Amino acid sequence: MKRIPAVFWILLLAAGLRIYGLADESLWLDEALINERILHDYKTLLTDWDSQRQGPLYPVIAKAWCDQFGNDEFNLRLTAALFGIIAVFMVYRLGKELFGKETGLWAAFFAALSPFMIYFAQEARPYTLYICCSLAAIQYFVRIPRGSASLGDKLFFIFFAFCALYSHPYGPFLALTFILMLSGYAWLERESFITILRRTWISAIAVALLYAPMFFIFARTFLRKLDKPTTAGSWLLAGPITQIPETFVDYFMSLPFALAVYVLIGFMIGQRLLKNKLIDFPLIVPLSMFLSFMLAPWIISATITPIYLYKYTAPALGGVLVLLGYALSLIPWKPRIAAIIVLTVFHILPLYNIYTKVDKDPWRQTAALVEQELRSHDMILLMPTYASSSFNYYYHRRQDVLFRRLRHTAEFRSIPDHIERVWFIFAHFHTPLQGDALFDTLSNWGSPAETIRVAETLPMNPHRYFASDIDVTRFDRK
């Protein structure tokens, strides 16, 4: 009887952790925008997009799925979950390619348990597609400068690089990863960069030509952001260098686990120093991923304009997990088992919080709260306007209830005479002062009842990445 490969059981674990509870959470703002996006036809998806929408590939795939199976929360997120499972396999493939099968297995095991990868596998956004394709492209690219790449390897590299570049606007940093890998290989092998480049030029030109449309759109958005920081990526803020170690904590939703990773990577470096083999090409690869996806965006954020966000660095997590797997493979068997048990225990609390508490904007609960109290001649005022994407996914429109959405307080004019009560729903994204101003205006018209902050009525995950506070206040005509 043929033995089932260990990676199969790891992927089975990954699948269970990503599918379980997939529809438990409400769609938050960005997921609701994906839902609206896929209602367009394919021509629109392929021609009307910009880098703020993070490329056309994921919406096209999500539309193909949801057109067949529906756009409920489960099906909207299922494509991300499937790519999340494949991403675990790509971590295994990259680890195996660089350091051997044992490294790949341990890296994949902790990828399967990764709170970060589970969270984004349960979000209808392109991040798992971005991770999956970036890691696959890097894995196939590793073989090209070595001269061991077959025609199939080169074609797979071009395909996965294309998919990664069209799934997220951080594409230039994937290209930087390839450049650093080539430079590192040339330095280690004492070959000229031009000589190494000759082995890659056909693949590189093919990827460059395929990426050109996305690159020009990305460049145009970047220049617009430089000109008007409030119009493109206004939610991004420049931060200190501590953003980088904080990102490691975000990757694992656990400070102890992040510290353990630092210790194990430090151990791995010490072992290599003892063998007088600190740097080789397999180590250059995850180092290039760190420099490209984490350090380079942070430098741009600190010196030019903010572009750094922990989840945009996602492919770097693959490199971190590979280094973790490699460090574990260097430890003698008994201490290794002890280390793996400790690392696994560190995952228990983050995973418990993900599966038992609320991680995303509670729009389902907000709509239910308002709907159960609505009466004829009520009015709903929703602010900011883009929050309507999430609210309207759950809210069942009524003809006898007036609905208005506002971007700014200045858009508010008056309340019709027949309205007896106003429900003011305010999501604290980035405009708290606007909400306060409109609240004061409504207080002149009616008497405010108690303001309910929906998140405070729910068991929220204390380590959640982001969940907007949503306030619901009813005003009764004076």
C-alpha positions as CSV (number, residue, x, y, z in Angstrom):
1,M,0.0,0.0,0.0
2,K,1.4,3.3,-1.1
3,R,2.1,5.7,1.8
4,I,0.2,9.0,1.7
5,P,2.7,12.0,1.5
6,A,3.0,14.1,4.7
7,V,2.3,17.2,2.7
8,F,-1.2,15.8,1.9
9,W,-2.1,15.8,5.6
10,I,-0.7,19.3,6.0
11,L,-2.9,20.5,3.1
12,L,-5.9,18.7,4.6
13,L,-5.3,20.6,7.9
14,A,-4.9,23.8,6.0
15,A,-8.2,23.2,4.1
16,G,-10.1,22.5,7.3
17,L,-8.8,25.6,9.0
18,R,-9.7,27.8,6.1
19,I,-13.1,26.4,5.2
20,Y,-14.3,26.1,8.8
21,G,-16.4,29.2,9.8
22,L,-15.9,30.7,6.3
23,A,-19.3,32.5,6.4
24,D,-19.5,33.3,10.1
25,E,-18.3,36.9,9.8
26,S,-20.0,39.8,8.1
27,L,-18.5,41.2,4.9
28,W,-16.5,44.2,5.7
29,L,-16.1,47.2,3.5
30,D,-13.4,45.9,1.0
31,E,-15.2,42.6,0.6
32,A,-18.5,44.3,-0.1
33,L,-16.7,46.4,-2.7
34,I,-15.5,43.2,-4.4
35,N,-19.2,42.0,-4.3
36,E,-20.2,45.1,-6.1
37,R,-17.3,44.9,-8.5
38,I,-18.2,41.4,-9.7
39,L,-21.7,42.5,-10.7
40,H,-20.1,44.2,-13.7
41,D,-19.5,42.3,-16.9
42,Y,-16.1,40.8,-17.8
43,K,-15.3,43.6,-20.3
44,T,-15.7,46.2,-17.5
45,L,-13.6,44.1,-15.1
46,L,-10.8,43.9,-17.6
47,T,-10.8,47.5,-18.9
48,D,-12.1,49.6,-16.0
49,W,-9.6,49.1,-13.2
50,D,-6.8,50.9,-11.4
51,S,-4.2,50.0,-8.8
52,Q,-6.5,51.0,-6.0
53,R,-8.7,48.1,-7.0
54,Q,-5.6,45.9,-6.8
55,G,-5.7,44.6,-10.3
56,P,-8.4,42.7,-12.4
57,L,-7.4,39.1,-11.9
58,Y,-9.1,38.3,-8.6
59,P,-12.4,40.0,-9.4
60,V,-12.5,38.0,-12.7
61,I,-12.0,34.7,-10.9
62,A,-14.4,35.6,-8.2
63,K,-17.1,36.6,-10.8
64,A,-16.6,33.3,-12.7
65,W,-17.2,31.4,-9.4
66,C,-20.1,33.5,-8.0
67,D,-22.0,33.6,-11.3
68,Q,-22.2,29.8,-11.0
69,F,-22.7,29.4,-7.3
70,G,-24.0,32.7,-5.9
71,N,-22.6,35.6,-4.0
72,D,-23.4,34.7,-0.4
73,E,-20.5,35.1,2.1
74,F,-19.4,31.5,1.7
75,N,-19.0,31.6,-2.0
76,L,-17.6,35.1,-2.1
77,R,-14.8,33.9,0.1
78,L,-14.3,30.4,-1.2
79,T,-12.0,31.4,-4.0
80,A,-9.7,33.2,-1.5
81,A,-9.9,30.1,0.7
82,L,-8.9,27.8,-2.2
83,F,-6.0,30.0,-3.1
84,G,-5.1,30.1,0.6
85,I,-4.8,26.3,0.6
86,I,-2.7,26.3,-2.6
87,A,-0.5,29.0,-1.0
88,V,0.4,26.5,1.8
89,F,1.5,24.1,-0.9
90,M,3.6,26.8,-2.5
91,V,5.4,27.5,0.8
92,Y,6.2,23.7,0.8
93,R,7.5,23.9,-2.7
94,L,9.7,26.9,-2.1
95,G,11.1,25.5,1.1
96,K,11.8,22.1,-0.6
97,E,13.4,23.9,-3.6
98,L,15.7,26.0,-1.4
99,F,16.6,23.8,1.6
100,G,15.1,20.3,1.1
101,K,11.9,18.4,1.8
102,E,12.1,18.6,5.6
103,T,12.3,22.4,5.5
104,G,9.4,22.5,3.1
105,L,7.2,20.3,5.4
106,W,7.8,22.3,8.5
107,A,7.3,25.6,6.7
108,A,4.1,24.3,5.2
109,F,2.9,23.1,8.6
110,F,3.2,26.5,10.2
111,A,1.8,28.1,7.1
112,A,-1.3,25.9,7.6
113,L,-1.5,27.2,11.2
114,S,-0.7,30.8,10.3
115,P,-3.4,33.1,11.7
116,F,-2.4,35.7,9.0
117,M,-2.9,33.2,6.2
118,I,-6.1,31.8,7.7
119,Y,-7.5,35.3,8.2
120,F,-6.9,36.4,4.6
121,A,-8.0,33.0,3.3
122,Q,-11.4,33.9,4.8
123,E,-11.6,37.3,3.2
124,A,-12.9,38.0,-0.3
125,R,-9.8,39.9,-1.3
126,P,-6.8,39.0,-3.5
127,Y,-4.2,38.5,-0.8
128,T,-4.0,34.7,-0.9
129,L,-3.9,34.8,-4.7
130,Y,-1.1,37.3,-4.4
131,I,0.8,35.1,-1.9
132,C,0.2,31.9,-3.9
133,C,1.4,33.3,-7.3
134,S,4.3,35.3,-5.9
135,L,5.7,32.3,-4.1
136,A,5.2,30.1,-7.1
137,A,6.9,32.6,-9.4
138,I,9.9,32.9,-7.0
139,Q,10.2,29.1,-6.8
140,Y,10.4,28.6,-10.5
141,F,12.6,31.6,-10.9
142,V,15.2,30.1,-8.5
143,R,16.1,27.6,-11.2
144,I,16.7,30.1,-14.0
145,P,20.0,31.7,-12.9
146,R,21.3,28.3,-11.9
147,G,20.8,27.1,-15.5
148,S,18.7,24.2,-14.4
149,A,15.3,25.6,-15.6
150,S,13.5,23.6,-18.2
151,L,11.2,25.2,-20.8
152,G,8.3,24.2,-18.6
153,D,9.9,25.9,-15.6
154,K,10.2,29.2,-17.6
155,L,6.7,29.0,-18.8
156,F,5.4,28.4,-15.3
157,F,7.5,31.3,-14.1
158,I,6.0,33.6,-16.7
159,F,2.5,32.4,-15.9
160,F,2.7,32.8,-12.1
161,A,4.6,36.1,-12.3
162,F,1.8,37.4,-14.6
163,C,-0.9,36.3,-12.1
164,A,1.0,37.8,-9.2
165,L,1.6,41.1,-10.9
166,Y,-2.1,41.4,-11.9
167,S,-3.4,40.6,-8.4
168,H,-1.8,43.5,-6.5
169,P,-0.1,46.8,-7.2
170,Y,3.0,45.8,-5.2
171,G,4.2,44.2,-8.5
172,P,7.4,46.3,-8.8
173,F,8.6,44.8,-5.5
174,L,8.2,41.3,-6.9
175,A,10.3,42.4,-9.8
176,L,12.8,43.8,-7.3
177,T,12.9,40.4,-5.6
178,F,14.0,38.8,-8.9
179,I,16.7,41.5,-9.5
180,L,18.1,41.0,-6.0
181,M,18.1,37.2,-6.5
182,L,20.0,37.6,-9.7
183,S,22.5,40.0,-8.2
184,G,23.0,37.8,-5.2
185,Y,23.7,34.8,-7.4
186,A,26.1,36.7,-9.6
187,W,28.0,37.9,-6.5
188,L,28.2,34.4,-5.0
189,E,29.2,32.7,-8.2
190,R,31.6,35.4,-9.2
191,E,29.8,35.8,-12.5
192,S,29.0,39.1,-14.2
193,F,25.4,40.3,-13.8
194,I,25.1,40.5,-17.6
195,T,26.1,36.9,-18.0
196,I,23.4,35.8,-15.5
197,L,20.9,38.1,-17.2
198,R,21.4,36.4,-20.5
199,R,19.9,33.2,-19.0
200,T,16.8,35.1,-18.0
201,W,16.3,37.7,-20.7
202,I,13.5,35.9,-22.7
203,S,11.5,35.2,-19.5
204,A,12.1,38.7,-18.2
205,I,11.0,40.4,-21.5
206,A,7.9,38.2,-21.6
207,V,6.9,39.2,-18.1
208,A,7.8,42.9,-18.7
209,L,5.6,43.0,-21.8
210,L,2.7,41.3,-20.0
211,Y,3.1,43.6,-17.0
212,A,3.3,46.9,-19.0
213,P,-0.5,47.8,-18.8
214,M,-0.6,47.2,-15.0
215,F,2.7,49.1,-14.5
216,F,1.5,52.2,-16.3
217,I,-1.7,52.2,-14.3
218,F,0.3,51.7,-11.1
219,A,2.7,54.5,-12.0
220,R,-0.2,56.8,-12.8
221,T,-1.9,56.1,-9.5
222,F,1.4,56.6,-7.7
223,L,2.0,60.0,-9.3
224,R,-1.6,61.0,-8.4
225,K,-0.9,60.0,-4.8
226,L,2.2,62.2,-4.8
227,D,0.2,65.1,-6.2
228,K,-2.9,64.6,-4.0
229,P,-2.2,62.3,-1.0
230,T,-5.9,62.4,0.0
231,T,-7.1,60.8,-3.3
232,A,-5.0,57.6,-3.6
233,G,-4.2,55.4,-0.6
234,S,-5.2,58.1,1.9
235,W,-5.6,55.3,4.5
236,L,-1.9,54.6,4.4
237,L,0.3,56.4,7.0
238,A,4.1,56.7,7.2
239,G,5.4,55.0,10.3
240,P,8.7,54.5,12.2
241,I,11.1,51.6,11.4
242,T,9.3,49.7,14.2
243,Q,6.6,49.0,11.6
244,I,8.7,46.1,10.3
245,P,9.1,44.2,13.6
246,E,5.4,45.0,14.3
247,T,4.6,43.3,10.9
248,F,6.2,40.1,12.2
249,V,3.8,40.2,15.2
250,D,0.9,40.8,12.8
251,Y,1.9,37.8,10.8
252,F,1.5,35.5,13.8
253,M,-1.1,37.5,15.9
254,S,1.3,36.6,18.7
255,L,4.3,38.4,20.2
256,P,5.7,35.2,21.8
257,F,5.6,33.4,18.4
258,A,7.3,36.3,16.7
259,L,10.0,36.3,19.3
260,A,10.4,32.6,19.0
261,V,10.9,33.0,15.2
262,Y,13.6,35.6,15.9
263,V,15.4,33.2,18.2
264,L,15.2,30.3,15.8
265,I,16.4,32.4,12.8
266,G,19.2,33.6,15.1
267,F,20.1,30.0,15.9
268,M,20.1,29.2,12.2
269,I,22.5,32.1,11.5
270,G,24.8,30.9,14.4
271,Q,24.9,27.4,12.9
272,R,25.9,28.7,9.5
273,L,28.6,30.9,11.1
274,L,30.0,27.9,12.8
275,K,30.2,26.2,9.4
276,N,31.7,29.3,7.8
277,K,28.8,29.3,5.4
278,L,26.7,32.3,6.3
279,I,25.4,33.2,2.9
280,D,24.5,31.0,-0.1
281,F,21.9,31.3,-2.8
282,P,19.1,29.5,-1.0
283,L,19.5,32.1,1.8
284,I,19.6,35.0,-0.7
285,V,16.1,34.2,-1.8
286,P,14.2,34.8,1.5
287,L,16.5,37.7,2.2
288,S,15.6,39.2,-1.2
289,M,11.9,38.8,-0.3
290,F,12.4,40.6,3.0
291,L,14.3,43.5,1.4
292,S,11.8,43.8,-1.5
293,F,8.4,43.4,0.2
294,M,9.2,44.9,3.6
295,L,12.2,47.2,3.7
296,A,11.8,48.8,0.2
297,P,8.2,49.8,0.8
298,W,9.0,51.1,4.2
299,I,11.8,53.3,2.8
300,I,9.5,54.7,0.2
301,S,6.9,55.3,2.9
302,A,9.4,57.1,5.1
303,T,11.0,59.2,2.3
304,I,8.5,59.8,-0.5
305,T,4.9,58.8,0.2
306,P,3.1,56.2,2.5
307,I,2.6,52.9,0.8
308,Y,3.5,50.4,3.6
309,L,0.8,48.2,5.1
310,Y,1.4,44.9,6.8
311,K,-0.8,42.9,4.6
312,Y,0.8,44.2,1.4
313,T,4.0,42.6,2.5
314,A,2.3,39.2,2.5
315,P,4.7,37.3,0.2
316,A,7.6,38.0,2.7
317,L,5.7,35.8,5.2
318,G,6.4,32.9,2.8
319,G,10.1,33.6,3.1
320,V,9.9,33.9,6.9
321,L,8.1,30.5,7.1
322,V,10.8,28.9,4.9
323,L,13.5,30.2,7.2
324,L,11.5,28.9,10.2
325,G,11.3,25.5,8.6
326,Y,15.0,25.5,7.8
327,A,15.9,26.5,11.3
328,L,13.8,23.7,12.7
329,S,15.5,21.2,10.4
330,L,18.9,22.1,11.9
331,I,17.8,21.3,15.4
332,P,18.4,17.8,16.8
333,W,15.3,15.6,16.7
334,K,14.2,15.7,20.4
335,P,14.7,19.5,20.9
336,R,13.1,20.0,17.5
337,I,9.9,18.2,18.7
338,A,9.9,20.3,21.8
339,A,10.3,23.5,19.8
340,I,7.5,22.5,17.4
341,I,5.1,21.8,20.4
342,V,5.9,25.1,21.9
343,L,5.3,27.0,18.6
344,T,2.1,25.1,18.0
345,V,0.9,26.0,21.5
346,F,1.6,29.7,20.7
347,H,-1.0,29.4,17.9
348,I,-3.8,28.2,20.1
349,L,-5.0,31.6,21.5
350,P,-4.8,33.4,18.1
351,L,-6.7,30.6,16.4
352,Y,-9.3,30.4,19.2
353,N,-9.9,34.2,18.9
354,I,-10.3,33.9,15.1
355,Y,-12.9,31.2,15.3
356,T,-14.8,32.3,18.4
357,K,-14.7,36.1,18.2
358,V,-15.5,38.8,15.7
359,D,-12.7,40.0,13.4
360,K,-14.5,42.1,10.8
361,D,-16.9,45.1,10.6
362,P,-20.2,43.8,12.1
363,W,-22.5,45.0,9.3
364,R,-24.8,42.0,9.5
365,Q,-25.5,42.8,13.2
366,T,-25.9,46.5,12.4
367,A,-28.5,45.9,9.7
368,A,-30.4,43.5,12.0
369,L,-30.3,46.0,14.8
370,V,-31.8,48.7,12.7
371,E,-34.3,46.5,10.8
372,Q,-35.9,45.2,14.0
373,E,-36.8,48.7,15.1
374,L,-37.7,50.4,11.8
375,R,-41.1,51.9,11.3
376,S,-42.9,53.7,8.5
377,H,-41.7,57.3,8.0
378,D,-38.3,56.6,9.4
379,M,-35.1,57.7,7.7
380,I,-31.7,56.1,7.6
381,L,-28.6,58.3,7.2
382,L,-25.4,56.4,6.5
383,M,-22.0,57.9,6.7
384,P,-19.5,57.7,5.0
385,T,-21.1,56.9,1.7
386,Y,-18.8,54.0,0.8
387,A,-20.1,52.2,3.9
388,S,-23.3,51.6,2.0
389,S,-21.6,48.8,0.1
390,S,-21.4,46.7,3.3
391,F,-24.7,47.9,4.9
392,N,-26.8,47.3,1.8
393,Y,-25.5,43.8,1.4
394,Y,-27.5,42.9,4.6
395,Y,-30.2,45.6,4.7
396,H,-33.6,44.8,3.1
397,R,-34.8,48.0,1.5
398,R,-38.3,49.3,2.5
399,Q,-40.4,51.6,0.4
400,D,-41.7,53.4,3.4
401,V,-38.3,54.1,4.8
402,L,-36.1,56.8,3.3
403,F,-32.4,55.9,2.8
404,R,-29.6,58.5,2.3
405,R,-25.8,58.1,2.3
406,L,-23.4,61.0,2.9
407,R,-19.8,61.4,2.1
408,H,-19.4,64.7,4.0
409,T,-21.6,66.7,6.5
410,A,-21.8,69.4,3.8
411,E,-23.9,67.1,1.6
412,F,-26.6,67.1,4.3
413,R,-29.5,69.4,3.4
414,S,-32.7,68.8,5.4
415,I,-35.0,66.2,6.7
416,P,-38.4,65.9,4.9
417,D,-41.4,67.0,7.0
418,H,-43.0,63.5,7.0
419,I,-40.0,61.9,8.7
420,E,-40.6,61.1,12.4
421,R,-37.3,59.3,13.3
422,V,-33.8,59.3,11.9
423,W,-31.4,56.5,12.2
424,F,-27.8,57.8,12.0
425,I,-25.3,55.0,11.2
426,F,-21.7,56.1,11.3
427,A,-18.7,53.9,10.5
428,H,-15.5,55.2,12.0
429,F,-13.2,54.6,9.0
430,H,-11.2,57.8,8.7
431,T,-13.7,60.6,9.2
432,P,-14.6,60.9,12.9
433,L,-14.9,64.7,12.9
434,Q,-17.4,64.5,10.0
435,G,-19.5,62.1,12.1
436,D,-19.4,64.4,15.1
437,A,-20.5,67.4,13.0
438,L,-23.5,65.6,11.5
439,F,-24.4,64.3,15.0
440,D,-24.6,67.9,16.3
441,T,-26.7,68.9,13.3
442,L,-29.2,66.1,13.8
443,S,-29.3,66.9,17.5
444,N,-30.8,70.3,16.6
445,W,-33.6,68.5,14.7
446,G,-34.4,65.7,17.2
447,S,-33.7,64.1,20.5
448,P,-31.0,61.5,20.4
449,A,-31.6,58.1,22.0
450,E,-28.7,56.1,23.3
451,T,-25.9,55.6,20.8
452,I,-25.1,51.9,20.3
453,R,-21.5,51.0,19.4
454,V,-22.2,47.7,17.7
455,A,-18.7,46.3,18.3
456,E,-19.1,46.7,22.0
457,T,-22.2,44.4,22.0
458,L,-20.1,41.6,20.4
459,P,-17.1,39.5,21.5
460,M,-14.4,41.2,19.4
461,N,-11.1,39.6,18.7
462,P,-8.6,41.7,20.7
463,H,-5.9,40.9,18.1
464,R,-8.0,41.6,15.0
465,Y,-6.3,43.3,12.1
466,F,-9.1,45.8,11.5
467,A,-12.8,46.2,12.4
468,S,-14.4,49.6,12.1
469,D,-16.5,50.9,15.0
470,I,-20.1,51.4,13.9
471,D,-22.3,53.7,15.9
472,V,-26.1,53.6,15.6
473,T,-28.1,56.5,17.0
474,R,-31.9,57.1,16.7
475,F,-33.1,60.7,16.7
476,D,-36.8,61.3,17.5
477,R,-38.3,64.5,16.1
478,K,-38.6,67.2,18.8
